[in-house]
Amino acid sequence: MSYESTSAPHDPVFSPALSPDEGVAAATALFHEAFDCEPDGVWYAPGRVNVIGEHTDYNGGLALPIALPHRAHMALRRREDRTIRLVSPQTRETIDVLDLDQIGPKGTPGEVRHWNAYVAGVAWALEQDGLGPVSGFDAALYSCVPLGGGLSSSAALEGATVVALDEVNALGLAGSAEEPNDAGRERLVTSCVRAENEMAGAPTGGMDQSASLRCQAGHALELDCRSGQVRQVPLDLAGAGLALLVIDTKAKHSHADGQYGSRRAACEKAASLLGVDLLVEVSPEALPQALERLEASGEDGAELVKRTRHVVTEIQRTKDLVALLSDGQALAGDKLAEVGTLLNASHDSLRDDYECTCPELDVAVDAARAAGAYGARMTGGGFGGSAIALVDADAVEQVARAVVQAYAREGFGAPAFLDAVPSAPAGRLA
């Protein structure tokens, strides 16, 4: 469900975002084809890229995501019964039919499989969270968020679904993208996270869904993952002559394959051994003593040390970056160099302490740095997915080409690229 520009074999390939009109047209055409009637509207939600603050969300720390211009578009029509019918470009030959009264969490008789879990799961979660009853619906999905790229394609599905269901069921929580009801959206985030955790079986935190629903154009979202509080941090990259280049490694990325869950379990165990609810409660000053305790805790002590060290230092890096972006000064000179140092340190910690990178991610980051990026790091859950590089706007092609060449030398498949412009949150297009 993503479309890429054509180019010569060794040129960088960029994945463009659909314009609003293109998104409406594509989702509506698919809806007409599948259901032979008019939708009530077309809603969208963006993917996200996290500038810094990785694996901090489920530890109660800070994250700093932006919404992408790449979106999931959903043409949806409310039904008067409890039936859900879903179609996407990949499933257009067979419409998936579900019963809202029969679906249930992963591992139960009502388990919903594949991408349907992220859509039908939102309706289920809204009711479980006391926001029902929710009507059945017909929906056609058309997304340009790269799949498997660690850019929250699943959260985009959930976000598009939840703002659509909010409107057609008159829940009154979302507001519009231009005038969002942030308190209402915070509540809708909870239902989206529940859908992902319980219906899809992916033990993620709430950063992805918060970004899709609560970011604003031209800003990064400082998200306190423990309290749910947010602050909009101005991020005018173009005005500073900069760009945030996203490198989709094409290495398969999945939150549901066990690696993500094992990291989360290690953090929970470390917190329990240290007598805290979440690792955010461990301050940088208390970190050396905490690591000594974990080292002596048992045979997995060395692993717990590394996981905890990453989380505590990553939270501090996020605070430091937010402070730099919030000081009102131009993003240039020593300040720009310091931002780059924080991004680099984040990746190195994720590679060495959290051990959630992969060869494709490391090669992409190293190549971008060598080609002149101010800073580069993996973004998202890791184990594949994407990396980001902060570069001069006129150096985007140069850095992308350096990454392509590095991949060719390593025998990797070609990566893809996109420009991460801080964009608007989920809303209605038509």
C-alpha positions in Angstrom: 0.0 0.0 0.0 2.9 2.3 -0.6 4.0 3.7 -3.9 7.6 4.5 -4.9 9.1 6.7 -7.5 10.9 5.1 -10.4 14.6 5.6 -10.9 17.8 4.0 -12.3 18.9 0.8 -10.4 21.5 2.6 -8.3 19.7 5.9 -7.7 17.9 6.5 -4.4 14.2 5.6 -4.4 11.9 7.9 -2.6 8.5 6.9 -1.3 6.1 9.9 -1.8 3.1 10.7 0.3 -0.3 10.9 -1.4 -1.8 14.3 -1.5 -5.1 14.7 0.3 -7.0 14.6 -3.0 -5.1 11.5 -4.1 -5.8 9.8 -0.7 -9.5 10.5 -0.9 -9.8 9.4 -4.5 -8.0 6.1 -3.9 -9.9 5.2 -0.7 -13.2 6.2 -2.3 -12.6 4.2 -5.5 -11.8 1.1 -3.5 -14.9 1.6 -1.4 -17.1 1.9 -4.5 -15.6 -1.2 -6.0 -16.0 -3.3 -2.9 -19.4 -2.1 -1.5 -21.1 -0.4 -4.5 -22.3 2.6 -2.4 -21.0 5.9 -1.1 -19.0 6.1 2.1 -20.0 8.5 4.9 -16.5 10.1 4.6 -12.8 9.6 4.3 -10.6 9.8 7.3 -6.8 9.6 7.7 -4.1 9.2 10.2 -0.4 9.6 9.7 2.5 7.3 10.4 5.2 8.7 12.6 8.9 8.9 13.0 10.5 9.3 16.4 13.2 11.9 16.5 14.6 10.5 19.8 13.3 8.6 22.8 13.4 5.0 21.8 12.0 2.2 24.0 11.2 4.8 26.6 7.4 4.7 26.2 6.7 1.6 28.1 9.2 2.6 30.7 7.3 5.8 31.5 9.9 8.1 29.9 9.9 10.8 27.2 9.6 10.5 23.5 9.8 13.1 20.7 7.9 11.9 17.6 6.6 13.8 14.6 3.7 12.9 12.4 4.6 12.0 8.8 2.8 13.3 5.6 2.4 9.6 4.8 -1.0 8.5 5.9 -3.5 5.6 6.1 -6.7 6.7 4.4 -10.0 5.1 5.3 -13.3 5.4 3.5 -16.0 4.3 5.9 -19.7 3.9 6.1 -21.7 3.3 9.3 -24.0 0.3 9.3 -27.1 -0.3 11.4 -26.1 -3.8 12.5 -22.9 -5.2 14.2 -21.2 -6.4 11.0 -17.8 -5.2 10.0 -16.7 -5.5 6.4 -13.1 -4.6 5.5 -11.2 -4.3 2.3 -7.7 -3.2 1.2 -5.9 -3.2 -2.1 -4.2 -6.5 -1.1 -7.6 -8.1 -0.2 -9.9 -6.5 -2.8 -10.8 -10.0 -4.2 -12.2 -11.1 -0.9 -14.0 -8.8 1.6 -13.3 -9.7 5.2 -16.5 -10.0 7.2 -16.5 -9.9 11.1 -19.1 -9.8 13.8 -18.5 -7.1 16.4 -20.3 -9.3 19.0 -18.0 -12.3 18.3 -14.5 -10.8 18.1 -12.1 -10.9 21.0 -8.4 -10.7 22.0 -5.6 -12.6 20.5 -5.6 -16.2 21.8 -9.4 -16.4 22.3 -11.9 -18.0 20.0 -12.8 -14.6 18.6 -9.2 -13.7 17.6 -8.9 -11.4 14.6 -6.0 -12.0 12.3 -3.6 -9.8 10.3 -4.4 -6.2 9.6 -8.0 -6.6 10.5 -7.0 -6.8 14.2 -5.9 -3.2 14.1 -9.2 -1.9 12.6 -11.9 -4.2 14.2 -9.8 -4.1 17.3 -10.3 -0.4 17.7 -14.1 -0.9 17.7 -13.8 -3.7 20.2 -11.5 -1.6 22.4 -13.8 1.5 22.4 -16.6 -0.7 23.7 -14.3 -2.3 26.3 -13.3 1.2 27.4 -16.9 2.2 28.0 -17.4 4.3 24.8 -19.9 2.0 23.1 -22.0 0.7 21.8 -20.3 1.1 18.5 -22.1 0.4 15.2 -20.8 -2.0 12.6 -19.2 -0.5 9.5 -17.9 -1.0 6.0 -14.4 0.3 5.4 -11.9 0.5 2.6 -8.2 1.2 3.6 -5.7 2.8 1.3 -2.3 3.6 2.9 1.0 5.1 1.8 2.8 4.5 5.1 5.6 2.1 4.2 4.7 -1.3 5.6 7.3 -3.0 7.9 9.4 0.2 8.0 9.0 0.9 11.7 7.0 4.0 10.8 3.8 3.0 12.7 1.7 1.8 9.8 -0.3 -0.1 12.4 -0.9 3.0 14.5 -2.0 4.8 11.4 -4.6 2.2 10.8 -5.8 2.5 14.3 -5.8 6.3 14.2 -7.8 6.5 11.0 -10.3 4.0 12.4 -10.8 5.7 15.7 -11.4 9.2 14.3 -13.8 7.8 11.8 -15.7 5.8 14.5 -15.6 8.7 16.8 -17.5 10.8 14.2 -20.0 8.3 12.8 -20.9 7.2 16.4 -21.1 10.8 17.7 -18.6 10.1 20.5 -17.4 13.7 20.2 -13.9 13.1 21.4 -11.5 13.8 18.5 -12.4 17.2 17.3 -10.8 18.1 13.9 -7.1 18.0 12.8 -7.2 21.8 12.7 -8.9 22.1 16.1 -8.2 18.8 18.0 -9.7 18.0 21.3 -6.5 16.9 22.9 -8.1 15.5 26.1 -10.5 13.5 24.0 -7.7 12.3 21.7 -5.7 11.2 24.7 -8.7 8.9 25.6 -8.9 7.6 22.1 -5.2 6.8 22.2 -5.9 4.4 25.1 -8.4 2.4 23.0 -5.9 2.3 20.1 -3.2 1.0 22.4 -5.5 -1.6 23.8 -6.4 -2.8 20.3 -2.7 -3.2 19.4 -1.8 -4.9 22.7 -4.7 -7.2 23.2 -6.2 -7.7 19.7 -2.9 -7.7 17.7 -0.8 -9.1 20.5 2.0 -6.5 20.1 3.1 -5.2 23.5 3.9 -1.6 22.4 3.6 1.5 24.5 1.5 4.5 23.5 4.0 6.6 21.7 3.0 5.6 18.1 -0.7 6.2 18.7 -0.1 9.5 20.5 1.9 10.7 17.6 -0.7 9.8 15.0 -3.5 11.4 17.0 -1.8 14.3 18.9 1.1 15.7 16.8 0.7 19.1 15.1 2.1 20.3 11.8 5.5 22.0 12.2 6.1 20.5 15.6 7.5 17.6 17.4 5.5 16.1 20.2 7.2 16.0 23.6 5.3 13.1 25.1 5.5 12.1 28.8 4.6 8.5 28.4 3.8 8.0 32.1 1.4 10.9 32.5 0.2 11.2 28.9 0.9 14.9 29.0 2.2 16.5 25.8 3.9 19.7 24.7 4.2 20.9 21.1 7.9 21.7 20.3 8.5 23.9 17.2 10.5 22.0 14.6 11.0 24.1 11.5 13.6 22.1 9.7 13.1 23.7 6.3 13.5 27.1 7.8 16.9 26.1 9.2 17.9 24.7 5.8 17.7 21.1 7.1 15.9 17.9 6.3 15.2 14.7 8.3 15.9 11.9 5.9 14.2 8.6 6.7 15.9 5.5 5.4 13.6 2.5 5.1 16.1 -0.4 5.4 13.6 -2.9 3.9 14.7 -5.3 6.7 11.5 -6.8 8.0 10.2 -5.1 11.2 7.6 -6.5 13.5 6.5 -5.7 17.0 4.8 -9.1 17.3 7.8 -11.4 16.7 8.9 -11.7 20.4 12.1 -9.5 20.3 10.2 -6.4 21.3 8.4 -8.2 24.1 11.6 -9.7 25.5 13.1 -6.2 25.8 10.0 -4.9 27.6 10.0 -7.9 29.9 13.7 -7.3 30.8 12.9 -3.7 31.7 9.9 -4.7 33.8 12.2 -7.2 35.7 14.9 -4.6 36.2 12.3 -2.2 37.6 11.0 -4.8 40.0 14.5 -5.7 41.2 15.2 -2.0 41.8 11.9 -1.5 43.7 10.4 1.0 41.2 7.3 0.9 39.2 9.0 2.0 36.0 12.6 2.7 35.0 11.8 6.4 34.5 12.1 6.5 38.3 15.8 5.8 38.1 17.6 9.1 37.8 20.9 9.5 36.0 22.6 10.2 39.3 21.3 7.0 40.8 22.1 4.9 37.7 25.6 3.7 38.8 24.3 2.2 42.0 21.3 0.7 40.2 23.5 -1.0 37.7 25.6 -2.5 40.5 22.5 -4.0 42.0 21.4 -5.4 38.7 24.8 -6.8 37.9 24.7 -8.8 41.2 21.0 -9.9 40.7 21.6 -13.2 38.9 22.7 -14.8 35.6 20.8 -12.3 33.5 22.3 -9.4 35.5 24.5 -8.3 32.6 21.6 -8.1 30.2 19.5 -6.1 32.7 22.4 -3.7 33.2 22.5 -2.9 29.5 18.8 -2.6 29.0 18.5 -0.3 32.0 21.5 1.9 31.1 19.9 2.5 27.6 16.5 3.5 29.0 17.9 5.9 31.7 20.4 7.6 29.4 17.9 7.7 26.5 15.3 9.6 28.6 18.0 12.1 29.5 19.0 12.5 25.9 15.4 13.2 25.0 15.2 15.9 27.7 18.4 17.4 26.5 17.2 17.5 22.9 13.9 19.1 23.8 15.7 21.8 25.8 17.9 22.5 22.7 14.9 22.8 20.4 13.0 24.9 22.9 15.6 27.6 23.5 14.4 29.9 20.7 17.7 30.0 19.0 18.4 29.0 15.4 19.3 25.3 14.8 22.8 26.0 13.6 26.5 26.0 14.6 27.3 24.5 18.0 23.6 23.8 18.7 23.2 21.8 15.6 26.4 19.8 16.4 25.0 19.1 19.9 21.7 17.8 18.4 23.7 15.5 16.1 25.7 14.2 19.0 22.6 13.3 20.9 21.1 11.5 17.8 24.4 9.6 17.4 24.6 8.6 21.0 21.0 7.3 20.9 21.8 4.9 18.1 25.0 3.7 19.7 23.1 3.0 22.9 20.4 1.1 21.0 23.0 -0.9 19.1 25.3 -1.7 22.1 23.0 -1.7 25.2 19.5 -2.4 23.9 20.8 -4.7 21.1 17.9 -3.9 18.8 19.6 -2.7 15.6 20.5 -5.0 12.7 23.3 -4.9 10.1 21.1 -3.0 7.7 20.3 -0.3 10.3 24.0 0.0 11.3 25.2 0.3 7.7 22.6 2.9 6.9 23.6 5.0 10.0 27.3 4.7 9.4 27.0 5.6 5.7 24.8 8.6 6.5 27.3 9.9 9.1 30.2 9.4 6.7 28.4 11.3 4.0 27.9 14.4 6.2 24.8 13.9 8.3 24.9 15.9 11.5 23.5 12.9 13.3 21.9 9.5 12.5 20.1 6.8 14.4 17.7 4.0 14.1 14.1 4.9 14.8 11.2 2.8 15.9 11.3 -0.5 17.7 14.3 -1.7 15.8 15.2 -5.3 14.6 14.7 -3.8 11.1 12.6 -0.9 10.1 14.0 2.6 9.5 16.8 5.0 10.4 16.8 8.8 10.3 19.6 11.2 9.4 19.6 15.0 10.1 21.2 16.5 7.0 21.4 19.8 5.1 18.4 20.1 2.8 20.6 20.3 -0.3 22.5 17.2 0.7 19.5 14.8 0.8 20.3 13.1 -2.5 24.0 12.9 -1.7 23.5 11.2 1.7 20.8 8.9 0.2 23.1 7.9 -2.6 25.9 7.1 -0.1 23.5 4.8 1.7 22.5 3.0 -1.5 26.1 2.5 -2.4 26.9 1.1 1.1 24.0 -1.3 0.8 25.3 -2.5 -2.6 28.7 -3.1 -1.2 27.2 -5.2 1.6 24.9 -7.1 -0.8 21.8 -5.8 0.9 18.6 -5.1 -1.1 18.1 -1.5 -2.0 16.6 0.8 0.7 13.9 3.4 0.2 13.8 7.0 1.5 11.3 9.6 2.5 11.3 13.2 3.8 10.0 13.4 7.3 8.2 16.8 7.3 6.4 17.4 10.7 2.7 17.0 9.7 -0.9 17.2 10.9 -2.6 14.6 13.1 -5.5 12.3 12.3 -8.6 13.8 10.9 -11.2 13.9 8.2 -10.4 14.7 4.5 -13.9 14.4 2.9 
